[in-house]
């Protein structure tokens, strides 16, 4: 997921530069394209890329923790019945 996020962020930077220079190249179907439309599209792409990057990093961290817990030796726990009972009067 992080690779896709990086690709989306690079694409959004390219689209921002190209759209600010000549918005007609990206919005060819409009008669009078505005730079505001480009900014809105790039903002949405940056939010998507940031969310994907954060989620990909979180999933990677979860997978590493699961692998570390799987490799760690399990310490046996004493059952409660072996513990001494407190004396009450």
N, C-alpha and C positions, 0 to 999 in steps of 0.2 A: 504494500500500500504506500510505503514511503516513496518508492520510485515513481509511482503514478502521481503522487502529490508534487514531487519535484518537477516532473514533466509539466503538470498543469501550471505551476508557478512560473516556470520559464516561458511557457506559452502565453500566459497572461502578461508578462513583462514585454514580450515581443509584440503582442497585440496592442498594448498601451502605447508603445513607441510608434508603431506603424499607424495606429488610429489617431494619435495626436498630430502626426505629420500630414497624413492624407486620409481623412475619414471616409472618403468616397471609395477607397480601395476595399475597405471592410464592409461598408454598408452600401454596396453597389445597387441594391434594389430601391433605395430611397432617392428621391429627387434632391433634397437638401439635407444630407446627413449632418448630425450635430456631434460634437465631441462629448457632450454629456451622455449620449447613448453608449459611447465607447467606455466612458468612465464607469457607468453602471454595470456593463457586462464584465469589465475587468475586475471590478470590486466583487462581484458574485463569484468569479473564478478564483480570486485570491481567498475568499472565505471557504470555498470548497477545497482548495489546495491546503489551506491551513488546517481544516478539520481532518482531512485525510492524513496529513502528516502527523498530527497529534494522535489520531486513532491508531495509525500504523506503529508509532513509537510505543504506545500503551500495549498493543497486542504483542509486540516484540518483548517488552519487559515482562509481561505475564508469562510468556512462553519460557523465558530464561529462568524465572522464579520456579516454574513447575519443573523444569529440568533439574534445577539445583535441589529442590525438595525430593525429587525422585532418587537422586544420587546420594543424599544424606542418609546415614544409617539411622534406623528407627530405634529409639530407646524404648525398651519395654516398660510399661506402666504397671505398678502393683495394683492388683484389684483392691477394692475397698474392704473386702472381707478380711484381708490380712492386717489391716490397721487396727491398733488397739482402740477399744471403746473408752470414752471418757467415763470416769467414775462419777456417779451422781448420788447424792444423799437426800 
